[in-house]
Amino acid sequence: MIEVEDLTFAYPSAGPPRPTLNGLSFSVAAGAVFGFLGPSGAGKSTTQKILYRLLSGYTGAVRIADRDLREWDTSLYSMMGIGFETPNLYTRLTGRENLLFAAALRGGGNGSGGVDDGVSPRDRSIDEAARRLGLEEAIDTRVETWSKGMRMRLAFIRAVLHRPPLIFLDEPTSGLDPYWARRIKDWILDLRVGGAAVFITTHSMELADELCDTVGFLVDGELAVQDAPATLKQRYGRPGITVYGLDPGGDEQSADLEYEDLLGSPVRGFSRITRVLNREVNLEQVFLEVTGRSLSGSTS
């Protein structure tokens, strides 16, 4: 669904141009979730704006659905769903009106035919989506009365309701409590199973680790590394366990063990084991190892 090769972009400046993006190459297949990770200012938003044609003037090749991005007309947007980090909704409209307006912009209208209860297919799908994310009682009230979390859920529904084959999500669980964040994650996984290509921009390594088939670490406009989360953790981590306990004399001691060590009888010299700590590396640690930076942008 997305193929990017040697993408380079520089914003206009008074002096010599300094690339915001420098030679990016990656791809996102149908039925896959790609995580774009990096600190603020790394170029994540610029990349997304190029992919949905809010920025031009780039060099390199960008193809969407096997077609050069420059060759697409506005029909490109009917196959996309875009969820921004800030839920930019029409607050004086109801939740339903926001979704119907978005559908009308795509040419979807209200739907018609095939039902005998006076409810259009479009309204029926809105009601089903609202129930899925706990908005059924508020869907016909003005969004100006909604909490931020409710607005985030509505913005997500707006991005995916028309079942687009290509979806861009910027921090999709930001501002949500764990319950609704879990429901959003489950929906994203369902979209992947349904064949959608999902491009997620996030600071959350936990979100990326849980959802993404591939992650790319973007730093200073360059992709430092990209691979499956499990592969990256195995390559850069030292997974294993640390065993804490007491020796026969009652003194505290510990032992670091690799997972392979557990196939034998490695825990010797302990009269009592008090704690076992899993040392499996997480993506945050991998990011720091690869880039020398945290996602806040600070250096190690």
N, C-alpha and C positions, 0 to 999 in steps of 0.2 A: 504493500500500500504506500509506503514511503521509501524512496531511495535517494540518498544524499551523498554526493561525491565531491570532495575538495571544496566545500562551501566556505567562502571568505566574504566578509562584509566589514565595511568601515563607515561610521557616521561622518558626515561632512564636518570639517574643522578648519580653523584658520591656518594651522601649520600642516606639516606632512601628515597624511592619513595614518592613523594607528588602528590596525584591524581589531574590531570587537570580536569577530569570529575568524579563525585562522585554520583553514584546511580541514573542516569537519567532514567525516565520512561515516555514515551509519545507515541502517535500513530497519524498517519495521514491517513485519509480515502480517497478513490477515490472521486473526486468531492468536495474536501475541500482544503482550503488554511490555512496552519499553519505558524504562525509568530514566529521566534526565536529571542528574543530581549535580549540585554545585553550590558554592556560596553566592551570596548576593553580588551582582556585578560580573558574574562569570560569563554571561552571554545567553542564559537560558531563555529569557523573554524575547531577546532579539531573534533567536533561532525560531521560536514559535511564530513570531510575527511574520517572518519570511515564509514559513510553511503554510500559513493561511492568508498570505498575500497582502499583509498590511505594510510590508516593507519590500522595496525592489532595489535594484542597483547592486545586487550581489554578483559574485563570480562563482564558477563551479556549476554543477548540475544538480537540479532538484526535480524529481519525478513523483507525481502522485497518481496512484492507480495506473502505472505504466504509461503516463503521459507527462510531457514536460510541463512544469508548473506555469511557464509563461504562455502556454497554449490554451490553458483553461479559461473559460468565461465564467460568469457568475453562477453557472450550474455547479461549480465546484462546491459551493457552500451548502447545497442540498444534500451532499454526501458526507458533510462534516457535522460533528457536534462539538461545541466549544464550551467548556466550563471554566470561568475565570476565578482567581483566588478571591476577588471581591465580588459579591453577588450583585451585579449591576442590573437591577430589576426596576420596573415601573411601579413605584410604591403606591401611587394613587389608584392602581388597578388591583383587582383581586388576583389571587394566585391562579385561578382558572383563566382569567383574561390575559394574564402574562403569557401563559402557555398557548392559548389560542392565537394571540398576536404573533408569537414566534412561528407558529405553524402557518399562519397566513403569509408571513414574509417568505417562507419557503415554498409557498404555493399549495400548502396542505389544506387550508380552509378548515371547516368544521367537520368534514366527513359527512357521508350521507348513505342512506339505503341500508337494507339488510337487517333492520331491527324493527320490532313491533311495539316497543315500550316508550317511544318518543325520545330515546337517548341516542345521540349520534355516536358512531364508532370513535370519533375523536374525543368526545366527552367521556365515553366509556374507558378509553385508555388513560385519560387524565385521572379519572376516579380510581382506577386500579393502581396507578403510580402513586397517587396521594396516599392511599391506604398502605402501600408498601413502605413509605417513609413517614407515616404517622401524621399526615397533613389533611386527612379527610374532613376533619371538623373545621379547619381553617381555610380550605381551598376556595371558598366563595366569600372570604372577607378580604379587605384591603391589606396589601402587603405592608403598608406603613405601620400597621399594628403588630407585625410579626417580630420575633426575636431574630438575632443574627443566625443562630443555628437553623431556624426554620427557613430563612432566606437561602442559606447555603444548600439545604435539601431541595428547595424549589429550583434553584439554579442548576443543580445536578439533573433534576428531572427534565428541565428545558433542554439540556445538552443531549440527552439520550432518548427522549420520548419518540422521536421519529425514526429510531433504530438506524442511525447512520453507520456505514461501514468503517469510518475513520473518526476517532474521538480524541480530542485534546482536553486534558484535565490539569488545571494548575492548583496544587494543594487541595485535592478534593475532600479531605476530611478536616481541613482547618476549621477551628471553632466548634467542632462537634464533640459531644460527650461520647464516651466509649461505646455505648449501645448503638447510636446512630452512625458512628464511624464504622462499626462492624457491618451494619446494614448496607452502607455505601460500598464497602469493600466487597461484600458478597455480590452486589449488583455488578460491579466491575468484573468480577470473575465470571459471572453469567454472560456478560457481554463478550468476553474472550471466548467462552465456549460456543457462543453464537456466531463466531467468526469475525468479530470486529477487531480492528487494529487500534490499540489504545496507547496514546503517548502521554505519559504522566510527568509533570514537572513538580519536584518536591524537595523539601529539606529533610523529610522524614525518612531516615534509613530503615526504620521498622516497617513503614508502609511499602517502601521499595522492595525490601527483602521478602515481604509476605506476598506481594502481588506480581512482581515483575519477572518476566522470562529473561530479560536482558537489562542491565543498567549501564549507563555511560557516565563517567565522572568528568565534568566540564570545569576547567580551571583556566582563567585568563584567556578565554576564547578558544581553548584547545581541548580535545578529548584525550585525557590522560590514559584512560583505559576503558574498555567495554567488554562485558562478558556476563554470563549467568551469575547471579549472586552466590550460589553454592560453589561455583568454580573459583570465584574470586576469594571467597573465605578459605577455601582449601589451599589456594596458591599462596596467599599472604599471611595466613594464620598459622597458629601452632595448636590445633585442637587437642584437647585432652582433659584431664581432671587433676585437681589438687586435693589430696587427702590430708585432713588435719586430725590429730588425736594425741594420745599419750603413749609414751614408751613404757616398758616394764617398771622403770623407776619412778613413774608418775610425772615425768617432764613432758612438756608439750613438744610435738614434732610435726613435720609435714613432709609430704612426698609428692613430687610432680610426676605424672604418668601420662604417656601417650595412650590413645585408644587401643592401639595394637598391643600394648603391654597387658591389657586386661584379659587377653586370651590365655595368659598364663596365671600364675599366682603371685602377683606383684606386691601385695600389701603385706609386708613382713616387718617385724620389729615393733608393731603396735600392740599394746595391751587393750586399747580402747580407741575406737574411731568416733570423733565428735562431730565432724562435718566433712562433706564432700562437695567441692565446688567445680562446676562445669566451666572449663576454660575456652569453650568454643568462641571464636572470634566473631564479631558482628561487622556489619558493613561500615559503621562509623569508624571502627579501627582500621579497616581496609582502606577507607578513603584517606585517613591520616597517614597511613603507611605509604600509599601511592603518591599522594600529592604534597605531603608535608603540611597540610592545612586541615583545619576543622571546617565544618559547614558554615560556621560563623565567619570564616575568612581568616581567622588567626592562624599563625604559623606555630609549628611544634618547636 
